[in-house]
Amino acid sequence: MKRAARWAMGAAALTLASCGGGGGGSPPAAVTPTNPVTPAAAYALPGAQSLTAAEVQQVIAQAVAESRARSLPAVIAVTDRVGNVLAVYSMTGARATAMLRAGPGGANLDAQGVVVPAAAGAIAKAITGAYLSSGGNAFSTRTASQIVQEHFPPSPTAVGLESGPLFGVQFSSLPCSDVTTRVATAPIGPRRSPLGLAADAGGFPLYKGGVLVGGVGVMADGDYGFDRNILDIEDDAEEAIAFAAATGFDAPVEIRADRVTVDGTSLRFSDASAGTLKSAPGSAPAFASLGAAVGSFTAVNGYYVGGSALAGQAYGTEASGLRLATAAEFSTPGAMVLTNGSGQVRFPIRGGTDGADGLSALTAAEVRAVLEEAFTIMTRARAQIRRPLDSRAQVSITVVDSRGQILGIVRSPDAPVFGIDVSAQKARSASLFSATFAATELGADPSADVRSFVQKTRDFFADPAALTGKTAFGARTLGNLARPYYPDGEVGRPNGPLSRPITQWSPLSTGLQSALIIGNLGQHLGFVTGASATDTPAVCTSLPQVAPGQNRLQNGLQIFPGGVPIYRGTRLIGAIGVSGDGIDQDDMISFLGTHNAAARVGGISNAAASIRADTLIVGPSAPARLRYVGCPFAPFLDTTDQNACQGK
C-alpha cells in the first residue's frame, strides 16, 4: 500500500560485541557482593494501591488550575499503572489536534508532520509515564526524549556520542500489538497506546505512598515532539501543567530519573518544579466547582467512554491482568504472569507451533527451562536503572518460536510495564532476522519502502545472500544496523541499512521499524477520529501470515538490545527477549538464560560462535565489527564474577 493511501483514513503515529562484556577495556576491580540472593524471597508484589475516581478528579483540577494560570487550555489524560484510561478532560478552547513534529528539512516520512487528536497525545504521555516507571525508578516523557535520540545525551555538543540506550522504544505498546489489550475486553492490562510511547514533555508517573498507580499526560501547545537540547532548562507549559497535576501524587525523589545514571550521564526527570509553577496545586479549586464552562470529559474511541472519572485497577490483582503466578503456572517464586482477568494465563508456557515447517520445535519443557533460567539470572543481576543501588534487576521475559508465536511470558512483579510488549518485540526481531526466510518475508511486504530495506542491507553487507540465515542477529545487532550513523554516533558516516539517512531521520521516522507499522497506525487513528469504523487488527505489520491473522513481527520491530535467537543444532527454532532494566542487563539475562537452559536440558543452544553477528566487520565507508550481545562487568549481587558471557 502506498504511504498516501495508508494515511488516507486519518493521521498516524508516534513519536514518539562481542560477548566479552559491555564494550571492552580493562575490567574494573572486583566488586564485593552486597545483596546475597535468596530466590524464594527475591521479589515482592508492590503495595495494593490504586487511584480513586475522586483522586483522578483532583489530578485534573490541579492541571486545570495551572492551565488557567498560563492562559493555555489543555487536554488532560489520566491512566492507571496498566494503561486503563481513567479520564480525558478537554478544557474549553483547548486545541483538538496536535502535529507530530515535522522531519528535518520538511522530509515528512512515516509519522513526521502528521496531525493527530490531541487526546491521543495526552493518553500516550500518561501511559508513557506509567509504563516506563516502577517502584525503583520514576521516568517521565522528558526522560523518554533523552534516551531515544541519535545521540545520548541529545545536545549540540553530543556529536560523536552513541544513540540513546532505549533508541526505538517509542514504537512499542502500539495500538496494533497482540500483546497489549483493548477496551472491548475486561479492564486488564497492559493497554495499548494510540501513539506508542511519547517523547514529548508533559507526561509523569503518579504515586501513592511510594507505590506507582498510574500516569498523567497533557497536550496544549499543538506540538508533539522531543527535546533536542538537554543542556538548557525549558519552561515547557505542558510539562508544568502535568507537574502541577501530579502534585500530591509525586514520584519519590530518591527514585526519580535524575538519580539514575547511564554511561556516567544523569537522566532528566523534569524541567518544571514547584518553584516554576504559576499556580498553587494544593489550593486548586475542587473539581466539582469547575463547571461546564471550564471543560468536560471527552470520549476517545477505543480508549475512554467519557462522562466521568473512573477508578483505577489495583496493580498485581487478577482484575488488573497482571498477578503473581501459581506454582503450577511457573515454579519460581515471585514470578508474575499476564491473565485475562478471569484466572486464565494469556501466554501460558507451551511448545513451539513450527513443527510443520520441518523443525524439531521447542518443547514446553525447553521453553520452561529457558524462562526459569533467565528468571534466575535476573534475580542475581545488579540493576542498572533501579534505586536504591544494588537492587536486583526486574524485567519481562518472552520466548517465541520461529514463527514469532509467543510460547510464554513471565516477569518480576515490579518490572516496568513497557517491557512486556518490548520483550516480545525483541524476541520476534532476533528470530526473524536470524532466519533463512528473513529476506523473503520482508521482500513480500506490500510496501515498496519496506521491501527496499532488504536490498539496502545486502548492499551494506556486500552480500547478495544476506538475511538468509547465515548470520545470527541479536537485538543489539539490529540496533547497530538501525542507527542513522554507522558506526553508531560517528557523524559524517552513512546510516545503517535499517535506518533512514540522518537528513530524514527523527524519533518519528526511524527507518524499517517505523515503515513496517505506519499503515496500521494510520488505520487506527482513522478509527480514533471516527473517519473509519474499522480499527487496526492486532497485527502490526503486513508481512506474510504464518497462521491465520498472525505473522512473525506481530507487534512490530524493536531495535535496542535484549534478545537472542535459540537454536537446535544449526536450525533456528525461536528466540528470547528481555526488557525492563539496563540494556546490558537485558542482553545478559537473555544470553545466559539460554546458555544455562541448554546446559540443563540439552538439545538447544545459543547461536554457534562462528555464525554470530560479531564475527562480521561491515560498513561501506568505515567498516566496524557488529555486536551480538554486550554483558556488564561485575553483573551479579552474589558473586564477584567478571565477563559473565565470555566464552559461552
HELIX and SHEET records of a PDB file:
HELIX    1   1 ARG A    3  ARG A    6  1                                   4    
HELIX    2   2 PRO A   39  ALA A   41  5                                   3    
HELIX    3   3 ALA A   53  ALA A   69  1                                  17    
HELIX    4   4 PRO A  104  GLY A  106  5                                   3    
HELIX    5   5 ALA A  118  TYR A  131  1                                  14    
HELIX    6   6 THR A  141  GLN A  146  1                                   6    
HELIX    7   7 ALA A  237  ALA A  245  1                                   9    
HELIX    8   8 VAL A  253  ILE A  255  5                                   3    
HELIX    9   9 ALA A  257  ARG A  259  5                                   3    
HELIX   10  10 ALA A  274  THR A  276  5                                   3    
HELIX   11  11 PRO A  281  SER A  283  5                                   3    
HELIX   12  12 PHE A  287  SER A  289  5                                   3    
HELIX   13  13 GLU A  318  SER A  320  5                                   3    
HELIX   14  14 GLY A  355  ASP A  357  5                                   3    
HELIX   15  15 ALA A  364  ARG A  380  1                                  17    
HELIX   16  16 PHE A  418  PHE A  433  1                                  16    
HELIX   17  17 ALA A  438  LEU A  442  1                                   5    
HELIX   18  18 ALA A  448  PHE A  461  1                                  14    
HELIX   19  19 ALA A  475  LEU A  481  1                                   7    
HELIX   20  20 LEU A  512  THR A  529  1                                  18    
HELIX   21  21 ILE A  583  VAL A  601  1                                  19    
HELIX   22  22 ALA A  609  ILE A  611  5                                   3    
HELIX   23  23 ALA A  613  THR A  615  5                                   3    
SHEET    1   A 5 GLY A 203  LYS A 208  0                                        
SHEET    2   A 5 VAL A 211  MET A 219 -1                                        
SHEET    3   A 5 VAL A  75  ASP A  80 -1                                        
SHEET    4   A 5 VAL A  85  MET A  91 -1                                        
SHEET    5   A 5 GLY A 295  PHE A 297 -1                                        
SHEET    1   B 3 VAL A 115  PRO A 117  0                                        
SHEET    2   B 3 THR A  97  LEU A 100 -1                                        
SHEET    3   B 3 ASP A 223  TYR A 224  1                                        
SHEET    1   C 2 THR A 261  VAL A 262  0                                        
SHEET    2   C 2 THR A 265  SER A 266 -1                                        
SHEET    1   D 2 LEU A 322  LEU A 324  0                                        
SHEET    2   D 2 MET A 336  LEU A 338 -1                                        
SHEET    1   E 4 ILE A 406  ARG A 411  0                                        
SHEET    2   E 4 SER A 396  ASP A 401 -1                                        
SHEET    3   E 4 ARG A 571  SER A 579 -1                                        
SHEET    4   E 4 GLY A 563  ARG A 568 -1                                        
SHEET    1   F 2 ILE A 617  VAL A 618  0                                        
SHEET    2   F 2 ALA A 624  ARG A 625 -1                                        
END                                                                             
